[in-house]
Protein backbone atom coordinates (compact mmCIF):
# COMPACT_ATOMS: atom_id res chain seq x y z
CA UNK A 1 0.00 0.00 0.00
CA UNK A 2 1.48 3.38 -0.95
CA UNK A 3 1.75 6.35 1.40
CA UNK A 4 -1.28 8.15 -0.07
CA UNK A 5 -3.50 5.16 0.66
CA UNK A 6 -2.11 4.79 4.18
CA UNK A 7 -2.83 8.44 4.98
CA UNK A 8 -6.52 7.93 4.19
CA UNK A 9 -6.75 5.55 7.15
CA UNK A 10 -9.34 6.95 9.56
CA UNK A 11 -7.21 6.23 12.64
CA UNK A 12 -4.65 8.77 11.43
CA UNK A 13 -7.30 11.34 10.65
CA UNK A 14 -8.89 10.79 14.08
CA UNK A 15 -5.49 11.17 15.77
CA UNK A 16 -5.09 14.72 14.45
CA UNK A 17 -5.86 17.81 16.47
CA UNK A 18 -4.04 21.11 16.58
CA UNK A 19 -3.44 20.70 20.32
CA UNK A 20 -2.00 17.19 19.92
CA UNK A 21 0.21 18.33 17.04
CA UNK A 22 1.79 21.16 19.01
CA UNK A 23 2.14 19.00 22.13
CA UNK A 24 4.04 16.42 20.07
CA UNK A 25 6.21 19.06 18.42
CA UNK A 26 7.09 20.78 21.69
CA UNK A 27 7.85 17.50 23.43
CA UNK A 28 9.80 15.77 20.65
CA UNK A 29 11.10 18.57 18.42
CA UNK A 30 14.76 17.97 19.15
CA UNK A 31 14.44 14.17 18.84
CA UNK A 32 12.48 14.39 15.58
CA UNK A 33 14.79 16.99 14.05
CA UNK A 34 14.40 20.30 12.29
CA UNK A 35 13.56 18.84 8.88
CA UNK A 36 10.61 16.80 10.18
CA UNK A 37 9.30 19.69 12.26
CA UNK A 38 9.68 22.11 9.34
CA UNK A 39 7.65 19.81 7.06
CA UNK A 40 5.01 19.33 9.78
CA UNK A 41 4.71 23.10 10.19
CA UNK A 42 4.47 23.67 6.44
CA UNK A 43 1.67 21.13 6.29
CA UNK A 44 -0.05 22.69 9.31
CA UNK A 45 0.00 26.20 7.83
CA UNK A 46 -1.09 24.89 4.41
CA UNK A 47 -4.02 23.20 6.17
CA UNK A 48 -5.03 26.58 7.64
CA UNK A 49 -5.33 28.25 4.22
CA UNK A 50 -8.86 28.70 2.91
CA UNK A 51 -7.60 28.13 -0.64
CA UNK A 52 -6.31 24.63 0.10
CA UNK A 53 -8.81 22.13 -1.37
CA UNK A 54 -10.50 19.51 0.77
CA UNK A 55 -8.62 16.55 -0.76
CA UNK A 56 -5.31 18.22 0.16
CA UNK A 57 -6.54 19.05 3.66
CA UNK A 58 -7.55 15.40 4.14
CA UNK A 59 -4.11 14.22 3.11
CA UNK A 60 -2.44 16.76 5.42
CA UNK A 61 -4.62 15.74 8.37
CA UNK A 62 -3.78 12.08 7.72
CA UNK A 63 -0.04 12.79 7.61
CA UNK A 64 -0.11 14.96 10.73
CA UNK A 65 -2.24 12.34 12.52
CA UNK A 66 0.32 9.68 11.59
CA UNK A 67 3.08 11.92 12.98
CA UNK A 68 1.16 12.46 16.24
CA UNK A 69 0.63 8.75 16.94
CA UNK A 70 3.58 7.36 18.94
CA UNK A 71 3.04 3.78 17.79
CA UNK A 72 3.04 3.51 14.03
CA UNK A 73 4.98 1.46 11.48
CA UNK A 74 8.28 2.27 13.24
CA UNK A 75 7.59 3.32 16.86
CA UNK A 76 8.93 6.82 17.59
CA UNK A 77 10.83 5.74 20.71
CA UNK A 78 13.31 3.58 18.74
CA UNK A 79 16.61 5.51 18.64
CA UNK A 80 17.82 6.84 15.27
CA UNK A 81 15.04 5.28 13.17
CA UNK A 82 11.88 6.04 15.13
CA UNK A 83 10.92 9.04 13.01
CA UNK A 84 11.88 7.57 9.62
CA UNK A 85 8.34 6.52 8.77
CA UNK A 86 6.98 9.84 10.04
CA UNK A 87 9.33 11.66 7.67
CA UNK A 88 8.10 9.48 4.79
CA UNK A 89 4.45 10.18 5.61
CA UNK A 90 5.00 13.92 6.01
CA UNK A 91 7.19 14.20 2.90
CA UNK A 92 4.69 12.18 0.86
CA UNK A 93 1.90 14.53 1.85
CA UNK A 94 4.09 17.56 1.20
CA UNK A 95 4.89 16.39 -2.33
CA UNK A 96 1.19 15.85 -3.01
CA UNK A 97 0.13 19.31 -1.79
CA UNK A 98 3.23 21.31 -2.83
CA UNK A 99 1.23 23.45 -5.25
CA UNK A 100 -0.63 24.97 -2.26
CA UNK A 101 2.49 25.87 -0.28
CA UNK A 102 3.31 29.54 -0.72
CA UNK A 103 6.01 31.86 0.66
CA UNK A 104 3.80 32.96 3.56
CA UNK A 105 3.41 29.34 4.70
CA UNK A 106 7.17 28.76 4.52
CA UNK A 107 7.89 32.02 6.35
CA UNK A 108 5.47 31.26 9.20
CA UNK A 109 7.02 27.79 9.51
CA UNK A 110 10.55 29.21 9.68
CA UNK A 111 9.52 31.78 12.28
CA UNK A 112 8.15 28.99 14.52
CA UNK A 113 11.35 26.98 14.07
CA UNK A 114 13.44 29.93 15.22
CA UNK A 115 11.37 30.09 18.40
CA UNK A 116 11.80 26.37 19.16
CA UNK A 117 15.36 25.68 18.02
CA UNK A 118 18.50 27.50 19.14
CA UNK A 119 20.44 26.78 15.98
CA UNK A 120 18.97 26.06 12.58
CA UNK A 121 20.93 24.69 9.63
CA UNK A 122 19.53 26.50 6.61
CA UNK A 123 20.69 23.64 4.37
CA UNK A 124 18.00 21.40 5.87
CA UNK A 125 15.32 24.01 5.23
CA UNK A 126 16.60 24.73 1.73
CA UNK A 127 16.45 21.05 0.79
CA UNK A 128 12.76 20.97 1.75
CA UNK A 129 12.07 24.26 -0.05
CA UNK A 130 13.81 22.93 -3.15
CA UNK A 131 11.63 19.80 -3.17
CA UNK A 132 8.51 21.94 -2.88
CA UNK A 133 9.63 24.11 -5.78
CA UNK A 134 10.50 21.12 -7.98
CA UNK A 135 7.22 19.37 -7.21
CA UNK A 136 5.21 22.54 -7.73
CA UNK A 137 6.88 22.97 -11.11
CA UNK A 138 5.73 19.49 -12.13
CA UNK A 139 2.07 20.25 -11.36
C-alpha positions, 0 to 999 in steps of 0.5 A, spaced: 500 500 500 502 506 498 503 512 502 497 516 499 493 510 501 495 509 508 494 516 509 486 515 508 486 511 514 481 513 519 485 512 525 490 517 522 485 522 521 482 521 528 489 522 531 489 529 528 488 535 532 491 542 533 493 541 540 496 534 539 500 536 534 503 542 538 504 537 544 508 532 540 512 538 536 514 541 543 515 534 546 519 531 541 522 537 536 529 535 538 528 528 537 524 528 531 529 533 528 528 540 524 527 537 517 521 533 520 518 539 524 519 544 518 515 539 514 510 538 519 509 546 520 508 547 512 503 542 512 499 545 518 499 552 515 497 549 508 491 546 512 489 553 515 489 556 508 482 557 505 484 556 498 487 549 500 482 544 497 478 539 501 482 533 498 489 536 500 486 538 507 484 530 508 491 528 506 495 533 510 490 531 516 492 524 515 499 525 515 499 529 521 495 524 525 500 519 523 506 523 525 502 524 532 501 517 533 507 514 537 506 507 535 506 507 528 509 502 522 516 504 526 515 506 533 517 513 535 521 511 541 526 507 537 533 511 537 535 513 530 530 510 526 523 512 530 521 518 526 523 515 519 516 513 517 513 519 520 518 523 515 516 518 509 508 520 511 510 527 512 514 528 505 509 524 501 503 529 503 508 535 502 509 532 495 502 531 493 500 538 496 506 542 494 502 546 489 498 549 495 504 551 499 506 559 498 512 563 501 507 565 507 506 558 509 514 557 509 515 564 512 510 562 518 514 555 519 521 558 519 519 563 524 516 557 529 522 553 528 526 559 530 522 560 536 523 552 538 530 551 536 536 554 538 540 553 531 537 552 525 541 549 519 539 552 513 541 547 508 535 542 511 530 548 510 533 549 503 532 542 501 525 541 503 524 548 499 527 545 493 523 539 493 517 543 494 519 548 488 521 542 484 514 538 485 510 545 484 513 545 477 511 538 475 504 540 477 
